[in-house]
Amino acid sequence: MRGRTLRLGSRMSPMAMAQSRQVARMITERTGRAVEIVGLSTLGDVSRAQLTQIGGTGIFASALREALLAGEVDLAVHSLKDLPSAPADGIVLAAVPPRDDPRDALVARDGTKLADLPPGARIGTGSPRRAAQLLAMRGDLRCVPIRGNANTRLAMVGSGQLDAVVLAVAGLVRIGHADAISQAFEIDQMVPAPGQGALAVECLAGKPQLAALLGMVSDPASAAAVTAERSLLETLEAGCNAPVGAYAAGAGQLRMQAVVISGDGRKVLRAHGAAPADAAWRLGRDLAEELLHRGAEELPGHSRLPGTFNHRGLPGV
């Protein structure tokens, strides 16, 4: 194989390692470069506090980015939904591999569907977005904040601590637990988090040859879709842990839907739109502005900081 072995930085959870191995194989197959995975701990992995208390899901990306900047690894792989929408100085998003299933999944004992869970059923989720949409479907549910990797969460159902948990379909498939899924919610039922099901490959901005090499594993349609979704998130100035869902898809022409929900699930604002793939960023921005015009920032559980304009000319944090 030509060139030295590339060092890929990854979180050490079973799911993160599985998706990093997936990207490593793809890089080797398409470029001939060997890849070794370097496991790194993040605050999100070692802290038991709720994500909303320690900075949201963006904390998973910080340690990997620090390792990149320190020269300890050559590239980093993230779950794209955990990646802050604002760019990081000195780092570029070099590739978005083909996206996996973006849907959310219910895992309940005996394969029980949401409609068949008992009144007041306890459902575990660390995501305000999932909790709000669950409550919009069934207001009697008790959404319980939980932490831990997917196996830990699945065990909470098996032990009877919870009646069900909600996890990403893509993640369950990656760790070999697709058979645990009781119900995969359709996109219209539970709009995914921006970037859900997709992976992000980052490297240093000062290494254009490496970025070009990593770009060989990128999928243009997936990249355009997540660009639109992340544009909506940034324009809303919502964190990646906010009750906001967005999903775009299409080759050449993107169709996108977005939702902003109050924390209690009682108020739901939806927006739909379409645009050419090369206008993905504008599509997300336009849907976000539509939602803001309709009162998204006034919903309980949401706040939008007044601010200056960022490098894209959009209201930014």
Buried (B, 14 or more C-beta within 10 A) or exposed (E): EEEEEBBBBBBBBBBBBBBBBBBBEBBBEEBEBBBEBBEBEBEBBEBEEBBBEEBBBBBBBBBBBBBBBEEEBBBBBBBBBBBBBBBBEEBBBBBBBBBBBBBBBBBBEEEBEBEEBEEEBBBBBBBBBBBBBBBBEBEEBBBBBBBBBBEEBBBBBEEEBBBBBBBBBBBBBBBEBBEBBBBBBEBEBBBBBBBBBBBBBBBBBEBEEBBEBBBBBBBEBBBBBBBBBBBBBBBBBBBBBBBBBBBBBBEEEBBBBBBBBBBBBEBBBBBEBEBEBEBBBBBBBBBBBBBBEBEBBEBEBBEBEEEEEBEBEBBBB
